[in-house]
């Protein structure tokens, strides 16, 4: 199976399972990822997703060039959700990348499509496409400059060089860096903290922040006002207030 899935309470763990190919994305893997995210979008039992790779060498090396040469380009890049099945998908729930090694080219673009990043201390990141006469076509040229200072993003895109996990942490690209054997537990811990909060409020907060970052502040206020109207009228909003007054953990309904 090119993709493995496990569940930890309210968190789904998706593992790209092609270690012999450095978890590169071929047509079957892209289709499996697209199917998983499609299913999880409507699954009320899942509140967050952790995406990682098998082994300790690579999160993903990006597109499988052997599959590309075999004519799988369309299957890899044009599946529902774009490259790897989700880089163009507006997925409403938080996605945490647990980066277990090198995240290069399309692999780094997959990481950039996630909301939060936990990295093993030996992880490296880069979009080296220019070294092969190509450009990063799965969102790297769009998203990298929103995660890093423009000068740093340009350096990575134009030189094709990589940065390590600690440097990525210093720059604010990565949320946490941990030893390799603590990677998945740390990502699951972060996911559990998110999942302990009201699902509608979490999804709405993600949507507003994602949409507002590319808009004028005035439009950001419009998005915020709409979010307030939507969320403050939910059952969970009332439950949160009552639980606080009664000094007990809230019991979220997701509505």
C-alpha angles and dihedrals in degrees: 000000000000091000129038124198131198133168129227108186104291094352127089116208114207116192123192100223108199103101092154087064095038087257091291116173119251128170096274092049093048090050092048092050091047090051093048095051091044091054095043093051090069097035108106090192091068120070101167140018130217114202119196143149133247120257128007102275104072142009085200135323089211124238116018101241092199089056089046090053089049091059101262096125094113094047092050100045105025102049115119106291096026126255112015089004098279116044090099096032119112093221109186100207126073116270120202119198112214099198108204099177140329116006104190137165107334088005090062090045088056089053090050089054088061123085101226132022129211112182135194111236092250095052120122130195133204150134102223096169094119088064087065097041092260139109130229101262103174099074103289095117090050103041104033093069090053091054099042139033108279093244091055093045090051092049091054093046097044100040098036089220124143136235128212129237097262093051089047088053092050090052093050094245093116125048099204138005119203139164112281094253090056097048102098095037090052092048091048091048090054091047091050090054090053093045091054089068128079109287097218092047091049094049092046093048090052092049095049094047093047093048098039096053092072097041137075115270091251090061089045089060090051090053091047094050091050090049091051091052091049100044103036090059095054126107089240092059090057091043091053092054094045093047090051091051091047092046095234136118113273121249105219121211097186092237 
